[in-house]
């Protein structure tokens, strides 16, 4: 731990040329850049040649990794929802059986990578064995983003193979009853066999904001494909309800009441239960070819709220991070908010999302240059671009661990935090980590994709090869510490312990997101261009389309 602490402090003070792995930090205030005479945006280097051709060697290594993961799953657990690579076994989410989470989540990656044999076997399983007749409760959000999203993406990328659309339409119809609440907000769970929405007793029947507002891309595209407006209307009504209950800041607490449609007093964060609400505000605007300006307005308000209330900096190297607000009662019983310097790994999606938003909703021209120029972006676009660049820097900095893998949660130092300087590094730390003590929950790495997702977007918007180098460094760390020799990849319990200790689970998003984004990072930039596709929150690419029905709401 002492060696790691010294290394982190040293990295914070060295010059940008001392490390190829970590980017130089942009420390100047935003207003220094607004209206600056240069056409170059902050965070965009001027001394590199944009690279848009494929890096075939690195791409091939990612394909091999995908096959190492998929073939182990196919050998040991084909059709099961989840895979355990150390015990060589699968498991399902309910006692009634599984619904092919891993297959549906992975199949479009096979198409993108050109793995024809693996794809054909997976397709045959979907056609012949995938059944939604399961008398068990499945998470509405996860089933939508992983299975419905995966089937819809596979339908498009396969050249419109009807097998995938038929399964998607059946699944969408089985999920629809979750919207039958007093407000129209969906329930957290769905019994697919009974076609009934089910409340989550663990949250007193409340639904998380992210769960409610991260169904829209999938249901709207399903409506577009089937000409069934019900899918669209149910999903879009959720956004109308949330907008009517919105806080003036544009921020959203993480729980809402499906009975009243009102937000509950609960934390405000861009980590778990909040993250993809903000992600889908932008993506709904992009999905329908920037036709629905209500989403642009909601997104702009939310990003201003984030900058006003949540964007903070660490003490030592001034790393930019996104804090949380937690409600608490004062001594006289009034409600107050406590700012917590905590950032989930999940928040790292926001860096790339902000850069994408800056070049679309925050742009003054329709076709922004690559990399963008200062005079092409509005003031909000410039602000969001800078924050996105710096947030990616911070997310990369959290990979400065013994394994080169980032922890699930990072805490940042603030004045008067009472943290022991002899234990915690000067800028960020893993809360609860102690030498010779069991690792805290925050210290794990579960094969998450969020930093890689942002790196992929940043590369596509700049052509800067440094982003490929960042992605390659993360991939090498995964290969070194998460790869199981007999097949598959496992989660790491403590990113600051070498040799590592494993958690016997391979999350489905490894093949759906992490390896897909790495493959696309090293692919020719004409593959799935960001101007023509929107990736759902599980990295399933859905095409941009012009809506054929009246969209948006007032």
C-alpha positions as CSV (number, residue, x, y, z in Angstrom):
1,X,0.0,0.0,0.0
2,X,2.9,2.4,0.8
3,X,4.5,1.7,-2.6
4,X,1.1,2.4,-4.3
5,X,0.6,5.6,-2.3
6,X,4.0,7.0,-3.3
7,X,3.4,6.0,-6.9
8,X,0.1,7.9,-7.0
9,X,1.5,11.0,-5.4
10,X,4.5,10.9,-7.8
11,X,2.2,10.5,-10.8
12,X,0.3,13.6,-9.7
13,X,3.5,15.8,-9.8
14,X,5.4,14.5,-12.8
15,X,5.3,16.2,-16.2
16,X,3.0,15.0,-18.9
17,X,5.9,13.4,-20.8
18,X,6.9,11.2,-17.9
19,X,4.0,8.9,-18.4
20,X,2.6,7.5,-21.7
21,X,-0.3,5.9,-19.8
22,X,-1.9,8.8,-18.1
23,X,-2.9,12.1,-19.9
24,X,-1.9,15.5,-18.7
25,X,-4.5,17.2,-16.6
26,X,-6.2,20.4,-17.8
27,X,-6.1,22.6,-14.8
28,X,-7.1,26.0,-16.2
29,X,-10.6,27.3,-15.5
30,X,-13.2,26.9,-18.1
31,X,-13.6,30.6,-18.8
32,X,-10.0,30.8,-19.9
33,X,-11.1,28.8,-23.0
34,X,-14.5,30.4,-23.9
35,X,-14.1,32.8,-26.7
36,X,-10.3,32.1,-27.0
37,X,-8.7,33.2,-30.2
38,X,-7.5,29.6,-31.1
39,X,-9.7,27.2,-33.1
40,X,-8.4,24.3,-31.0
41,X,-10.5,23.1,-28.1
42,X,-8.9,22.3,-24.8
43,X,-8.0,18.6,-24.5
44,X,-7.4,18.3,-28.2
45,X,-3.7,17.9,-29.0
46,X,-2.4,19.8,-32.1
47,X,0.7,17.7,-32.7
48,X,-0.8,14.4,-33.8
49,X,-2.1,13.0,-37.0
50,X,-5.7,11.6,-36.6
51,X,-5.8,7.8,-37.0
52,X,-8.9,6.3,-38.5
53,X,-7.6,3.0,-40.0
54,X,-8.0,-0.3,-38.1
55,X,-5.3,-1.5,-35.7
56,X,-5.6,-5.1,-36.9
57,X,-3.1,-6.6,-34.4
58,X,-4.9,-5.2,-31.3
59,X,-8.3,-5.9,-32.9
60,X,-7.3,-9.5,-33.4
61,X,-6.2,-9.8,-29.8
62,X,-9.7,-8.6,-28.7
63,X,-11.4,-11.1,-31.0
64,X,-9.3,-13.9,-29.5
65,X,-10.3,-12.7,-26.0
66,X,-14.0,-12.8,-27.0
67,X,-13.6,-16.3,-28.3
68,X,-11.9,-17.4,-25.1
69,X,-14.9,-16.1,-23.1
70,X,-17.7,-17.3,-25.4
71,X,-16.4,-20.8,-26.1
72,X,-16.0,-21.5,-22.4
73,X,-19.5,-20.3,-21.8
74,X,-20.8,-22.3,-24.7
75,X,-18.9,-25.4,-23.5
76,X,-20.1,-25.3,-19.9
77,X,-23.3,-23.3,-19.7
78,X,-24.9,-22.7,-23.1
79,X,-28.3,-21.0,-22.6
80,X,-27.9,-20.2,-19.0
81,X,-28.2,-16.6,-17.9
82,X,-24.8,-16.3,-16.2
83,X,-21.4,-18.0,-16.3
84,X,-19.0,-19.0,-13.5
85,X,-15.6,-19.7,-15.2
86,X,-13.7,-21.1,-12.3
87,X,-16.4,-23.7,-11.4
88,X,-17.2,-24.3,-15.1
89,X,-20.9,-23.9,-14.4
90,X,-23.9,-21.7,-15.4
91,X,-26.7,-20.3,-13.4
92,X,-30.1,-18.8,-14.0
93,X,-31.8,-15.7,-12.6
94,X,-35.0,-17.5,-11.4
95,X,-35.9,-21.0,-10.3
96,X,-38.2,-21.1,-13.3
97,X,-35.2,-21.1,-15.6
98,X,-33.3,-18.7,-17.6
99,X,-34.0,-16.5,-20.7
100,X,-30.6,-16.6,-22.3
101,X,-29.1,-13.4,-20.9
102,X,-25.6,-14.2,-22.0
103,X,-26.6,-15.4,-25.5
104,X,-28.8,-12.4,-26.3
105,X,-26.3,-10.0,-24.8
106,X,-23.4,-11.4,-26.9
107,X,-24.8,-12.2,-30.3
108,X,-24.4,-8.8,-31.9
109,X,-20.8,-8.7,-30.9
110,X,-20.3,-11.9,-32.9
111,X,-21.8,-10.2,-35.9
112,X,-19.6,-7.1,-35.5
113,X,-16.5,-9.2,-35.1
114,X,-17.3,-11.5,-38.1
115,X,-17.5,-14.7,-36.0
116,X,-19.7,-16.5,-38.4
117,X,-19.6,-20.0,-36.9
118,X,-20.2,-18.8,-33.3
119,X,-23.0,-16.6,-34.6
120,X,-24.8,-19.4,-36.4
121,X,-24.7,-21.6,-33.3
122,X,-26.0,-18.7,-31.1
123,X,-28.7,-17.9,-33.7
124,X,-29.9,-21.5,-33.7
125,X,-30.2,-21.5,-30.0
126,X,-32.3,-18.3,-30.1
127,X,-34.5,-19.8,-32.8
128,X,-35.0,-23.2,-31.3
129,X,-34.5,-22.9,-27.5
130,X,-35.0,-19.4,-26.3
131,X,-38.3,-19.3,-24.3
132,X,-39.9,-16.5,-22.3
133,X,-42.5,-18.8,-20.8
134,X,-40.8,-18.5,-17.4
135,X,-43.0,-18.1,-14.3
136,X,-40.5,-16.0,-12.4
137,X,-39.7,-12.4,-11.7
138,X,-37.1,-10.7,-14.0
139,X,-35.8,-7.2,-13.7
140,X,-37.6,-5.0,-16.2
141,X,-34.6,-2.8,-16.8
142,X,-32.0,-5.6,-17.2
143,X,-34.2,-7.7,-19.4
144,X,-34.9,-4.7,-21.7
145,X,-31.3,-3.4,-22.1
146,X,-29.7,-6.8,-22.4
147,X,-32.2,-9.1,-24.1
148,X,-34.6,-6.8,-25.9
149,X,-31.7,-4.5,-26.9
150,X,-29.6,-7.5,-28.0
151,X,-32.3,-9.0,-30.1
152,X,-33.1,-5.7,-31.8
153,X,-29.5,-5.0,-32.6
154,X,-29.0,-8.5,-33.9
155,X,-32.0,-8.1,-36.1
156,X,-30.6,-4.9,-37.7
157,X,-27.0,-6.1,-38.0
158,X,-27.9,-9.5,-39.4
159,X,-29.7,-8.0,-42.3
160,X,-33.1,-8.2,-40.7
161,X,-33.3,-11.9,-39.8
162,X,-36.9,-12.3,-38.8
163,X,-36.0,-14.7,-36.0
164,X,-34.7,-11.8,-33.9
165,X,-37.6,-9.4,-34.5
166,X,-40.2,-12.1,-33.7
167,X,-38.5,-12.9,-30.4
168,X,-38.1,-9.2,-29.6
169,X,-41.7,-8.4,-30.3
170,X,-42.8,-11.3,-28.1
171,X,-40.6,-10.2,-25.3
172,X,-41.7,-6.5,-25.6
173,X,-45.3,-7.6,-25.4
174,X,-44.6,-9.6,-22.3
175,X,-43.0,-6.6,-20.6
176,X,-45.7,-4.1,-21.5
177,X,-47.8,-4.8,-18.4
178,X,-45.2,-3.2,-16.1
179,X,-46.4,0.2,-17.3
180,X,-49.9,-0.5,-15.9
181,X,-49.5,1.7,-12.9
182,X,-51.3,4.8,-11.7
183,X,-48.7,7.1,-13.1
184,X,-47.6,5.0,-16.0
185,X,-44.1,4.5,-14.6
186,X,-43.0,0.9,-15.0
187,X,-42.6,-1.6,-12.1
188,X,-39.2,-2.9,-11.4
189,X,-40.0,-6.6,-12.1
190,X,-41.9,-8.6,-14.6
191,X,-43.3,-12.1,-14.5
192,X,-42.8,-13.1,-18.2
193,X,-45.1,-16.1,-18.1
194,X,-47.9,-14.4,-16.4
195,X,-47.3,-11.1,-18.2
196,X,-47.6,-9.2,-14.9
197,X,-45.6,-6.3,-13.5
198,X,-44.3,-6.9,-10.0
199,X,-43.2,-4.4,-7.3
200,X,-39.8,-4.7,-5.8
201,X,-40.3,-5.2,-2.0
202,X,-36.6,-4.4,-1.4
203,X,-37.2,-0.8,-2.4
204,X,-40.7,-0.4,-0.8
205,X,-42.2,-0.6,-4.3
206,X,-40.3,2.4,-5.6
207,X,-38.4,2.2,-8.9
208,X,-35.0,3.6,-9.6
209,X,-34.9,6.6,-12.0
210,X,-32.4,4.8,-14.2
211,X,-34.7,1.8,-14.5
212,X,-37.7,3.8,-15.5
213,X,-35.9,6.0,-18.0
214,X,-33.6,3.5,-19.7
215,X,-36.2,1.5,-21.6
216,X,-37.0,4.1,-24.3
217,X,-34.4,3.5,-27.0
218,X,-35.4,-0.2,-27.1
219,X,-39.2,0.3,-27.0
220,X,-39.2,3.1,-29.5
221,X,-37.1,1.2,-32.0
222,X,-39.4,-1.8,-31.5
223,X,-42.4,0.4,-32.2
224,X,-40.7,1.7,-35.4
225,X,-40.0,-1.8,-36.6
226,X,-43.5,-3.3,-35.8
227,X,-45.7,-0.2,-36.4
228,X,-47.1,-0.8,-33.0
229,X,-47.4,2.6,-31.4
230,X,-48.2,1.1,-28.0
231,X,-44.5,0.4,-27.3
232,X,-43.6,4.0,-28.1
233,X,-46.4,5.6,-26.2
234,X,-45.8,3.6,-23.0
235,X,-42.1,4.4,-23.0
236,X,-42.4,8.0,-23.9
237,X,-45.1,8.6,-21.3
238,X,-42.5,7.7,-18.7
239,X,-40.4,10.7,-19.8
240,X,-43.4,13.0,-19.8
241,X,-44.1,12.0,-16.2
242,X,-40.5,12.5,-15.1
243,X,-40.3,15.8,-16.8
244,X,-43.5,17.0,-15.0
245,X,-41.9,16.0,-11.7
246,X,-38.5,17.5,-12.5
247,X,-36.4,19.5,-10.0
248,X,-35.5,23.0,-11.3
249,X,-31.8,21.9,-11.3
250,X,-32.5,19.2,-13.9
251,X,-31.0,16.6,-11.5
252,X,-33.0,13.6,-10.5
253,X,-33.0,11.7,-7.2
254,X,-32.5,7.9,-7.7
255,X,-36.0,6.8,-6.7
256,X,-39.5,7.6,-8.0
257,X,-42.9,6.4,-6.9
258,X,-44.8,4.5,-9.6
259,X,-48.1,5.4,-7.9
260,X,-47.7,9.2,-7.9
261,X,-45.0,9.7,-10.5
262,X,-43.1,11.9,-8.0
263,X,-39.5,11.7,-7.1
264,X,-38.7,10.4,-3.6
265,X,-36.2,12.0,-1.2
266,X,-33.2,9.9,-2.1
267,X,-29.6,10.4,-3.2
268,X,-28.7,12.3,-6.4
269,X,-25.9,10.7,-8.2
270,X,-24.7,9.5,-11.6
271,X,-23.7,6.1,-10.3
272,X,-26.0,3.2,-9.7
273,X,-29.7,3.8,-10.1
274,X,-29.1,7.2,-11.6
275,X,-26.6,6.9,-14.4
276,X,-28.4,5.9,-17.6
277,X,-31.3,8.4,-17.0
278,X,-28.8,11.1,-18.0
279,X,-27.3,8.9,-20.8
280,X,-30.7,8.4,-22.4
281,X,-31.7,12.0,-22.4
282,X,-29.0,12.6,-25.0
283,X,-29.5,9.3,-26.8
284,X,-33.3,9.7,-27.2
285,X,-32.6,13.0,-28.9
286,X,-30.0,11.4,-31.2
287,X,-32.0,8.3,-31.9
288,X,-34.7,10.1,-33.9
289,X,-32.2,12.1,-35.9
290,X,-32.4,15.1,-33.5
291,X,-36.1,15.7,-34.2
292,X,-37.3,15.7,-30.6
293,X,-36.1,18.9,-29.0
294,X,-37.7,18.2,-25.7
295,X,-34.9,15.8,-25.0
296,X,-32.3,18.3,-26.0
297,X,-33.8,20.7,-23.6
298,X,-33.9,18.2,-20.8
299,X,-30.4,17.1,-21.5
300,X,-29.1,20.7,-21.5
301,X,-30.8,21.5,-18.2
302,X,-29.4,18.3,-16.6
303,X,-25.8,18.9,-17.7
304,X,-26.0,22.5,-16.3
305,X,-27.3,21.0,-13.1
306,X,-24.4,18.5,-13.0
307,X,-21.8,21.3,-13.5
308,X,-23.5,23.6,-10.9
309,X,-23.8,21.0,-8.2
310,X,-21.7,17.9,-8.7
311,X,-18.5,18.7,-10.6
312,X,-15.7,18.9,-8.1
313,X,-11.9,18.5,-8.0
314,X,-9.5,16.4,-5.9
315,X,-7.0,18.0,-3.6
316,X,-3.6,17.0,-5.0
317,X,-3.6,16.9,-8.8
318,X,-7.0,18.6,-9.1
319,X,-8.6,15.6,-10.7
320,X,-12.2,16.4,-11.9
321,X,-14.8,14.1,-10.5
322,X,-18.6,13.9,-10.2
323,X,-19.7,13.9,-6.6
324,X,-23.0,12.8,-5.0
325,X,-25.6,14.6,-3.0
326,X,-27.2,12.7,-0.1
327,X,-30.2,13.9,1.8
328,X,-30.1,14.3,5.5
329,X,-32.1,16.0,8.2
330,X,-30.7,19.0,10.1
331,X,-31.0,19.3,13.9
332,X,-34.2,21.3,13.5
333,X,-35.7,18.7,11.1
334,X,-35.2,20.5,7.9
335,X,-34.0,18.6,4.8
336,X,-30.5,19.3,3.7
337,X,-28.0,17.8,1.2
338,X,-24.5,16.5,2.0
339,X,-22.0,16.5,-0.8
340,X,-20.1,13.2,-0.8
341,X,-16.8,12.9,-2.8
342,X,-17.6,9.5,-4.1
343,X,-17.5,8.4,-7.8
344,X,-18.7,5.0,-9.0
345,X,-16.9,3.3,-11.9
346,X,-20.3,3.5,-13.6
347,X,-19.9,7.3,-13.7
348,X,-17.1,7.0,-16.2
349,X,-19.7,6.7,-19.0
350,X,-20.2,10.4,-18.7
351,X,-16.9,11.5,-20.1
352,X,-17.6,10.2,-23.6
353,X,-21.3,11.1,-23.3
354,X,-20.4,14.7,-22.6
355,X,-18.1,14.8,-25.6
356,X,-20.7,13.3,-27.8
357,X,-23.3,15.7,-26.5
358,X,-21.0,18.7,-27.1
359,X,-20.6,17.8,-30.8
360,X,-24.3,17.2,-31.3
361,X,-26.7,19.0,-29.0
362,X,-24.1,21.5,-28.1
363,X,-22.9,22.3,-31.6
364,X,-23.5,25.3,-33.8
365,X,-23.0,23.4,-37.0
366,X,-24.5,20.1,-38.2
367,X,-21.3,18.3,-39.2
368,X,-18.7,19.0,-36.6
369,X,-15.0,18.5,-37.5
370,X,-12.9,15.7,-36.2
371,X,-11.5,16.9,-33.9
372,X,-14.0,19.7,-33.3
373,X,-13.0,23.3,-33.6
374,X,-13.8,26.0,-31.0
375,X,-16.1,28.0,-33.3
376,X,-18.2,24.9,-34.0
377,X,-19.5,24.6,-30.5
378,X,-21.8,26.7,-28.4
379,X,-20.6,27.8,-24.9
380,X,-22.4,24.8,-23.3
381,X,-20.8,22.5,-25.9
382,X,-17.3,23.8,-25.0
383,X,-18.0,23.4,-21.3
384,X,-19.2,19.9,-21.7
385,X,-16.3,19.0,-24.0
386,X,-13.7,20.1,-21.5
387,X,-15.5,18.3,-18.6
388,X,-15.7,15.1,-20.7
389,X,-12.0,15.2,-21.5
390,X,-11.0,15.8,-17.9
391,X,-13.4,13.1,-16.6
392,X,-11.8,10.5,-18.9
393,X,-8.4,11.6,-17.4
394,X,-9.8,11.0,-13.9
395,X,-11.2,7.6,-14.9
396,X,-7.8,6.6,-16.3
397,X,-6.1,7.8,-13.1
398,X,-8.2,5.3,-11.1
399,X,-6.5,2.5,-13.0
400,X,-3.3,3.5,-11.2
401,X,-3.5,0.4,-9.0
402,X,-1.4,-2.7,-8.5
403,X,-3.4,-4.5,-11.2
404,X,-3.9,-1.6,-13.6
405,X,-7.7,-2.2,-13.1
406,X,-10.0,0.5,-11.6
407,X,-12.0,-0.2,-8.4
408,X,-15.8,-0.3,-8.3
409,X,-15.9,3.0,-6.3
410,X,-13.3,5.7,-5.8
411,X,-13.4,8.4,-3.0
412,X,-11.6,11.7,-3.5
413,X,-9.8,13.7,-0.8
414,X,-11.4,16.9,0.5
415,X,-10.2,19.4,3.1
416,X,-10.9,18.2,6.6
417,X,-12.0,14.7,5.6
418,X,-10.2,13.2,8.6
419,X,-8.6,10.5,6.4
420,X,-5.3,9.1,7.6
421,X,-2.6,10.4,5.2
422,X,-0.4,7.5,6.1
423,X,-3.0,5.1,4.6
424,X,-4.8,7.0,1.8
425,X,-3.1,8.5,-1.2
426,X,-3.2,12.3,-1.7
427,X,-5.9,12.5,-4.3
428,X,-8.2,9.4,-4.5
429,X,-8.5,6.2,-2.5
430,X,-10.5,3.1,-2.0
431,X,-12.5,3.6,1.2
432,X,-11.9,1.0,3.8
433,X,-8.8,-0.4,2.3
434,X,-6.2,-1.3,4.9
435,X,-3.0,-3.3,4.8
436,X,-3.4,-6.9,5.8
437,X,-7.2,-6.5,6.1
438,X,-10.0,-8.0,4.0
439,X,-10.7,-5.9,1.0
440,X,-13.8,-3.7,1.0
441,X,-16.6,-4.1,-1.5
442,X,-15.4,-0.9,-3.3
443,X,-12.0,-2.6,-4.2
444,X,-13.4,-5.0,-6.8
445,X,-13.3,-4.9,-10.6
446,X,-16.1,-6.8,-12.2
447,X,-15.1,-6.4,-15.9
448,X,-16.9,-3.1,-16.3
449,X,-16.9,-1.2,-19.6
450,X,-17.6,2.4,-18.7
451,X,-14.1,3.9,-19.1
452,X,-13.5,2.0,-22.3
453,X,-16.9,3.2,-23.6
454,X,-15.8,6.8,-23.1
455,X,-12.4,6.1,-24.6
456,X,-14.0,4.7,-27.7
457,X,-16.2,7.8,-28.1
458,X,-13.3,10.1,-27.5
459,X,-11.3,8.4,-30.1
460,X,-14.1,8.6,-32.7
461,X,-14.5,12.3,-32.0
462,X,-10.8,13.2,-32.1
463,X,-8.9,10.5,-33.9
464,X,-6.2,10.9,-31.2
465,X,-4.2,7.6,-31.0
466,X,-3.6,8.2,-27.3
467,X,-7.1,6.9,-26.6
468,X,-6.2,3.6,-28.3
469,X,-3.2,3.4,-26.1
470,X,-5.4,3.9,-23.0
471,X,-7.8,1.2,-24.1
472,X,-4.9,-1.2,-24.9
473,X,-3.4,-0.7,-21.4
474,X,-6.8,-1.6,-19.8
475,X,-7.2,-4.6,-22.1
476,X,-3.7,-5.9,-21.2
477,X,-4.6,-5.5,-17.5
478,X,-7.8,-7.6,-18.0
479,X,-5.8,-10.2,-19.9
480,X,-3.2,-10.4,-17.2
481,X,-5.4,-10.5,-14.1
482,X,-8.9,-11.6,-15.1
483,X,-8.3,-14.3,-17.8
484,X,-8.9,-17.9,-16.6
485,X,-6.6,-20.3,-18.4
486,X,-9.3,-22.9,-18.9
487,X,-11.7,-20.4,-20.4
488,X,-13.5,-17.2,-19.6
489,X,-12.7,-14.2,-17.4
490,X,-13.5,-13.6,-13.7
491,X,-14.0,-10.6,-11.5
492,X,-11.2,-9.4,-9.3
493,X,-11.9,-9.0,-5.6
494,X,-9.2,-6.4,-4.9
495,X,-7.5,-4.3,-7.6
496,X,-4.7,-3.5,-5.2
497,X,-3.6,-7.0,-4.6
498,X,-1.3,-9.1,-6.7
499,X,-1.6,-12.0,-7.3
500,X,-5.3,-11.5,-7.5
501,X,-8.1,-13.3,-5.8
502,X,-11.1,-14.1,-8.0
503,X,-14.9,-13.9,-7.7
504,X,-16.2,-16.8,-9.8
505,X,-18.4,-14.8,-12.1
506,X,-18.1,-13.5,-15.7
507,X,-20.6,-10.7,-16.1
508,X,-22.5,-10.7,-19.4
509,X,-21.4,-7.2,-20.2
510,X,-17.9,-8.4,-20.7
511,X,-18.9,-9.8,-24.1
512,X,-21.7,-7.3,-24.8
513,X,-19.8,-4.1,-23.8
514,X,-16.2,-4.3,-22.7
515,X,-14.8,-6.4,-25.5
516,X,-17.2,-4.8,-28.1
517,X,-16.1,-1.3,-27.3
518,X,-12.4,-2.4,-27.3
519,X,-12.9,-4.0,-30.8
520,X,-14.6,-0.9,-32.1
521,X,-11.8,1.3,-30.6
522,X,-9.3,-0.5,-32.8
523,X,-11.6,-0.8,-35.8
524,X,-11.8,1.4,-38.8
525,X,-13.8,4.4,-37.8
526,X,-16.3,3.8,-40.6
527,X,-17.6,0.8,-38.6
528,X,-20.8,1.7,-36.8
529,X,-20.3,5.5,-37.1
530,X,-21.6,7.6,-34.3
531,X,-23.6,9.7,-36.7
532,X,-25.7,6.7,-37.8
533,X,-25.9,4.6,-34.6
534,X,-26.9,5.1,-31.0
535,X,-25.6,2.5,-28.5
536,X,-28.0,1.5,-25.8
537,X,-26.7,1.4,-22.3
538,X,-25.6,-2.3,-22.8
539,X,-23.7,-1.3,-26.0
540,X,-26.2,-2.7,-28.4
541,X,-26.0,-0.5,-31.5
542,X,-29.4,0.7,-32.8
543,X,-29.7,2.7,-36.0
544,X,-30.7,6.4,-36.1
545,X,-34.0,6.8,-37.9
546,X,-36.6,9.4,-38.8
547,X,-39.7,8.8,-36.8
548,X,-43.0,8.1,-38.7
549,X,-45.2,9.1,-35.8
550,X,-45.6,12.3,-33.8
551,X,-42.9,12.3,-31.2
552,X,-42.0,14.4,-28.2
553,X,-44.2,16.1,-25.6
554,X,-44.6,19.5,-24.1
